Amino acid sequence: MDNQKIIEEFLDNYWLLSGASENTLLAYKSDLKIFSKWLKSPLVKINSNNIEKYFQKRQLNPSSQARVLTCFRMFYQYLVKQKYIEQNPTDKLHHPKQEQKLPIFLTIKEVDTLLNSPDKKSIFGIRDRAMLELMYSCGLRVSELINLDYFNININDECIKIQGKSNKERVLPMGEMAIHYLNLYEKKARNYLLKSTKTDKYFLTNRGSSMSRQNFFYIIKFYTAKAKINKPLSPHTLRHAFATHLVQKGADIRSVQLMLGHSDISTTQIYTHIQNVQLKSQHQKHHPRG
């Protein structure tokens, strides 16, 4: 069977069954195309040695290799299920051991400085403050923030409805500051940004179109510089801060998992490690026997 055809067939099937995001599908498509080009033979006629040689040739870092191997597992599981092949060549392959990297996190004071950076007297400052407050208040992923529709937000009930990964829905409470700035955004900024366009998207650019990941990246970068925070912040920074500060204040890890929309609690437990690192640092700095 033609490699291109079987890749497209797999991706269509995977999307229907898993509800995977567009970014995941694009990554899997790229991984399979690169592998197919390197292989120079039908994807249905390989064994585990082919895959091991491929990883040796590419010399991917552990994180990238783990991602590509996951893609291959899903792909060959599908081929077995469709009876294109009899055995999954990835069955005996193992994910490389990865060093756990702690995300960059902000102190509460740094978050306050960042959130206070936008100019509350300008249209764009009001919009940006509303976005930053909402992200920190609810621990949203960047994709969840920029894809919000107007009907997802219920200011009267002080909650927000999120369509997360794999189309999993969760309803989150909003904090007082987020509600205040969302009200301000709706009253003083959104209609101006909407202009003559018609869209249900909640956060808008100066052209009246929906916010993009790149737009939000530049917003974070701009206010990081303005706040004079000397840390390499990313669009996910406020999500990490949300989780870290909840754990620091004694929130139950299971509740934090539900609010973040993590399917596996082990993903959430990294925030307990962040707290442990902070405690160790404080102990070494201030304890007489540190």
Residue pairs with C-beta under 8 A, 6 or more apart in sequence:
1 42
1 44
1 84
3 36
3 42
3 43
4 33
4 36
6 43
6 44
6 79
6 84
7 29
7 32
7 33
7 36
7 43
7 75
10 32
10 74
10 75
10 78
10 79
11 25
11 28
11 29
13 78
14 20
14 25
14 28
14 74
14 78
15 25
18 166
19 166
19 167
20 28
20 166
21 143
21 165
23 143
27 67
27 71
28 71
28 74
28 75
31 67
31 68
31 71
31 72
32 43
32 71
32 75
35 43
35 54
35 68
35 72
36 43
38 54
38 57
38 58
39 46
39 50
39 54
43 75
43 79
44 79
44 84
44 85
46 89
47 89
48 89
48 90
48 91
48 92
48 93
50 89
51 69
51 72
51 89
51 90
51 93
52 93
55 65
55 68
55 69
60 68
62 96
62 97
62 98
62 99
63 98
65 95
65 96
66 95
66 96
66 98
69 90
69 93
69 95
70 95
72 90
73 88
73 90
76 85
76 88
76 89
76 90
77 88
79 85
79 88
80 86
80 87
80 88
100 270
100 273
102 270
102 273
102 274
102 277
103 236
103 237
103 240
103 270
103 274
104 231
104 232
104 233
104 234
104 237
104 240
105 237
105 240
105 241
105 244
105 274
106 114
106 229
106 231
106 233
106 237
106 238
106 240
106 241
108 245
110 227
110 229
110 231
111 136
111 238
111 241
111 245
113 227
113 228
113 229
114 132
114 223
114 224
114 227
114 229
114 238
115 129
115 132
115 133
115 136
115 177
116 227
117 223
117 226
117 227
118 124
118 125
118 126
118 128
118 129
118 132
118 223
119 125
120 126
120 129
120 184
123 188
123 189
123 192
123 193
124 189
124 206
126 181
126 184
126 185
126 188
126 189
127 185
127 189
127 190
127 193
127 203
127 204
128 219
128 223
129 181
129 184
129 185
130 178
130 181
130 182
130 184
130 185
130 189
130 203
131 145
131 203
131 211
131 216
131 219
132 219
132 223
132 238
133 175
133 177
133 178
133 180
133 181
133 182
134 140
134 145
134 160
134 174
134 178
134 181
134 182
135 142
135 145
135 238
135 239
135 242
136 178
136 238
136 241
136 242
137 174
137 175
137 177
137 178
137 242
138 160
138 162
138 172
138 173
138 174
138 178
138 242
138 259
139 172
139 238
139 239
139 242
139 243
139 246
139 259
139 260
140 162
140 239
141 164
141 165
141 236
141 239
141 261
142 213
142 216
142 235
142 236
142 239
143 213
144 162
144 163
144 164
144 261
145 203
145 211
145 216
146 203
146 210
146 211
146 212
146 213
146 215
146 216
147 163
147 201
147 210
148 160
148 201
148 202
148 203
149 200
149 201
149 202
150 200
150 201
150 202
151 200
152 160
152 161
152 162
152 163
152 202
153 160
153 161
153 182
153 202
154 160
154 161
155 174
155 179
155 182
155 183
155 186
158 173
158 174
158 179
159 171
159 172
159 173
159 174
160 171
160 172
160 174
161 169
161 170
161 171
162 169
162 170
162 171
162 172
162 261
163 169
164 170
164 261
165 261
165 263
166 263
168 261
168 263
170 258
170 259
170 261
172 259
174 182
190 202
190 204
193 204
193 205
193 206
193 208
194 204
194 208
195 208
196 208
197 207
197 208
197 209
199 208
199 209
199 210
201 209
201 210
201 211
203 210
203 211
204 210
204 211
205 211
205 212
205 215
213 235
216 235
217 234
217 235
220 233
220 234
220 235
220 237
221 233
224 231
224 233
239 260
240 271
242 259
243 256
243 260
243 268
243 271
244 271
244 274
244 275
246 255
246 256
246 259
246 271
247 253
247 256
247 271
247 272
247 274
247 275
248 275
248 278
253 265
253 268
253 269
253 271
253 272
254 265
256 268
256 271
257 265
257 267
257 268
260 267
260 268
262 268
283 290
284 290
